[in-house]
Amino acid sequence: VQLQASGGGLVQDGGSLRLSCVASGRTSNDAATAWFRQAPGKEREFVAGVRWSGGNTYYSDSVKGRFTISKVSAKNTVYLQMNNLKPEDTAVYYCTLRWGSTVHSSPQRYNYWGQGTQVTVSS
C-alpha cells in the first residue's frame, strides 16, 4: 500500500482547506484510514479516522464540528475537509492506513503512512 497525501498550504485564520489521500494498493475493505498531525515540538496526534467498510467516522475533540473526513471507495481516496481553521491547527498532516476495521487513535496501530503535507494557518 502506498499513500499519497496532498492539499496542504497556507491559509488565514478561519479559512478552509481540503486534504486528499490516495491509498494505492488497498485490496480490502477491512481497513481503516486516519489523519494524524504533528506540530513542531509536539507529539503526533490523532485528528480523524474512517472505516472503509461502512464509513463510520471518528474525530478528536479539538476538530469535531470543524473537520469532516470522508471517502470515495471507487477512487481509493479519503478526504479531510477542514473549515474554520485556527493557528493551532498548524502542523504536518499525515494520512495512514491499517488493516482491520477499527479506527485507533494511537499512531503505533497503523501500518502505512503517507509522506505528510504541511498546513499553516496564519493569525
C-alpha positions as a Markdown table, in Angstrom:
| # | Residue | x | y | z |
|---|---|---|---|---|
| 1 | Val | 0.0 | 0.0 | 0.0 |
| 2 | Gln | 1.2 | 3.5 | -0.9 |
| 3 | Leu | -0.4 | 6.6 | 0.5 |
| 4 | Gln | -0.2 | 9.9 | -1.3 |
| 5 | Ala | -1.4 | 13.0 | 0.6 |
| 6 | Ser | -1.9 | 16.4 | -1.0 |
| 7 | Gly | -3.8 | 19.6 | -0.4 |
| 8 | Gly | -1.9 | 21.4 | 2.3 |
| 9 | Gly | -1.0 | 25.0 | 2.1 |
| 10 | Leu | -1.1 | 28.4 | 3.8 |
| 11 | Val | -4.5 | 29.8 | 4.9 |
| 12 | Gln | -5.7 | 32.6 | 7.1 |
| 13 | Asp | -7.4 | 32.1 | 10.5 |
| 14 | Gly | -11.0 | 31.0 | 9.8 |
| 15 | Gly | -10.2 | 29.7 | 6.3 |
| 16 | Ser | -10.6 | 26.2 | 4.8 |
| 17 | Leu | -8.5 | 23.5 | 3.1 |
| 18 | Arg | -9.3 | 20.1 | 1.8 |
| 19 | Leu | -6.7 | 17.3 | 2.1 |
| 20 | Ser | -6.7 | 14.3 | -0.1 |
| 21 | Cys | -5.1 | 10.9 | 0.5 |
| 22 | Val | -5.0 | 8.2 | -2.3 |
| 23 | Ala | -4.4 | 4.7 | -1.0 |
| 24 | Ser | -2.9 | 2.8 | -3.8 |
| 25 | Gly | -2.8 | -1.0 | -3.4 |
| 26 | Arg | -5.7 | -1.1 | -0.9 |
| 27 | Thr | -7.1 | -4.6 | -1.6 |
| 28 | Ser | -9.6 | -5.0 | 1.2 |
| 29 | Asn | -12.4 | -3.0 | 2.8 |
| 30 | Asp | -11.4 | -4.5 | 6.1 |
| 31 | Ala | -9.3 | -1.4 | 6.7 |
| 32 | Ala | -9.3 | 2.0 | 8.3 |
| 33 | Thr | -7.7 | 5.3 | 7.4 |
| 34 | Ala | -6.9 | 8.1 | 9.7 |
| 35 | Trp | -5.3 | 11.5 | 9.6 |
| 36 | Phe | -2.7 | 12.4 | 12.2 |
| 37 | Arg | -0.9 | 15.7 | 12.6 |
| 38 | Gln | 2.4 | 16.8 | 14.2 |
| 39 | Ala | 3.3 | 20.3 | 15.1 |
| 40 | Pro | 6.9 | 21.3 | 15.9 |
| 41 | Gly | 8.0 | 20.1 | 19.3 |
| 42 | Lys | 4.8 | 18.1 | 19.8 |
| 43 | Glu | 3.8 | 14.5 | 19.6 |
| 44 | Arg | 1.9 | 13.1 | 16.7 |
| 45 | Glu | -1.8 | 13.3 | 17.4 |
| 46 | Phe | -5.0 | 11.7 | 16.0 |
| 47 | Val | -7.2 | 14.0 | 14.0 |
| 48 | Ala | -9.9 | 11.9 | 12.3 |
| 49 | Gly | -10.5 | 8.4 | 11.0 |
| 50 | Val | -12.9 | 6.4 | 8.8 |
| 51 | Arg | -13.7 | 2.8 | 8.2 |
| 52 | Trp | -13.5 | 1.7 | 4.6 |
| 53 | Ser | -16.4 | -0.7 | 5.3 |
| 54 | Gly | -19.4 | 1.1 | 6.5 |
| 55 | Gly | -17.9 | 4.6 | 6.5 |
| 56 | Asn | -18.1 | 5.2 | 10.3 |
| 57 | Thr | -16.2 | 8.3 | 11.2 |
| 58 | Tyr | -14.3 | 9.4 | 14.3 |
| 59 | Tyr | -12.8 | 12.8 | 15.4 |
| 60 | Ser | -10.7 | 14.2 | 18.1 |
| 61 | Asp | -12.4 | 16.7 | 20.3 |
| 62 | Ser | -10.2 | 19.5 | 19.0 |
| 63 | Val | -11.5 | 19.3 | 15.5 |
| 64 | Lys | -15.0 | 17.9 | 16.0 |
| 65 | Gly | -17.5 | 20.2 | 14.3 |
| 66 | Arg | -14.9 | 21.9 | 12.1 |
| 67 | Phe | -13.3 | 19.0 | 10.2 |
| 68 | Thr | -15.1 | 16.3 | 8.1 |
| 69 | Ile | -13.5 | 13.1 | 7.0 |
| 70 | Ser | -15.0 | 11.2 | 4.0 |
| 71 | Lys | -14.1 | 8.5 | 1.5 |
| 72 | Val | -14.7 | 7.6 | -2.1 |
| 73 | Ser | -14.0 | 3.9 | -2.3 |
| 74 | Ala | -14.0 | 3.7 | -6.1 |
| 75 | Lys | -11.2 | 6.2 | -6.1 |
| 76 | Asn | -9.4 | 4.7 | -3.1 |
| 77 | Thr | -9.4 | 8.3 | -1.7 |
| 78 | Val | -10.0 | 9.8 | 1.7 |
| 79 | Tyr | -10.6 | 13.5 | 2.1 |
| 80 | Leu | -10.3 | 15.7 | 5.1 |
| 81 | Gln | -12.3 | 18.9 | 4.8 |
| 82 | Met | -11.0 | 21.5 | 7.3 |
| 83 | Asn | -13.2 | 24.5 | 8.0 |
| 84 | Asn | -12.8 | 27.4 | 10.4 |
| 85 | Leu | -9.0 | 26.7 | 10.7 |
| 86 | Lys | -7.1 | 28.1 | 13.6 |
| 87 | Pro | -3.4 | 28.8 | 14.1 |
| 88 | Glu | -3.2 | 25.8 | 16.5 |
| 89 | Asp | -4.2 | 23.6 | 13.5 |
| 90 | Thr | -0.8 | 24.4 | 12.0 |
| 91 | Ala | 1.1 | 21.1 | 11.6 |
| 92 | Val | 2.3 | 18.4 | 9.1 |
| 93 | Tyr | -0.7 | 16.2 | 8.4 |
| 94 | Tyr | -0.2 | 12.5 | 7.6 |
| 95 | Cys | -2.7 | 10.0 | 6.3 |
| 96 | Thr | -2.4 | 6.4 | 7.4 |
| 97 | Leu | -3.9 | 3.0 | 6.8 |
| 98 | Arg | -4.2 | -0.1 | 8.9 |
| 99 | Trp | -5.7 | -3.5 | 8.2 |
| 100 | Gly | -8.7 | -4.2 | 10.3 |
| 101 | Ser | -11.8 | -2.0 | 10.6 |
| 102 | Thr | -11.1 | -0.4 | 14.0 |
| 103 | Val | -10.1 | 3.2 | 13.9 |
| 104 | His | -7.4 | 3.7 | 16.6 |
| 105 | Ser | -6.1 | 6.9 | 18.0 |
| 106 | Ser | -2.6 | 5.6 | 18.5 |
| 107 | Pro | -0.2 | 6.1 | 15.6 |
| 108 | Gln | 1.5 | 2.8 | 16.5 |
| 109 | Arg | -1.6 | 0.9 | 15.3 |
| 110 | Tyr | -1.2 | 2.0 | 11.7 |
| 111 | Asn | 0.8 | 0.0 | 9.2 |
| 112 | Tyr | 1.2 | 2.5 | 6.4 |
| 113 | Trp | 2.0 | 6.2 | 6.3 |
| 114 | Gly | 1.9 | 8.9 | 3.6 |
| 115 | Gln | 4.7 | 11.5 | 3.3 |
| 116 | Gly | 2.8 | 14.3 | 5.1 |
| 117 | Thr | 1.5 | 17.6 | 3.8 |
| 118 | Gln | 2.1 | 21.0 | 5.6 |
| 119 | Val | -0.9 | 23.0 | 6.8 |
| 120 | Thr | -0.1 | 26.5 | 8.0 |
| 121 | Val | -2.8 | 28.8 | 9.5 |
| 122 | Ser | -1.8 | 32.4 | 9.9 |
| 123 | Ser | -3.4 | 34.7 | 12.5 |
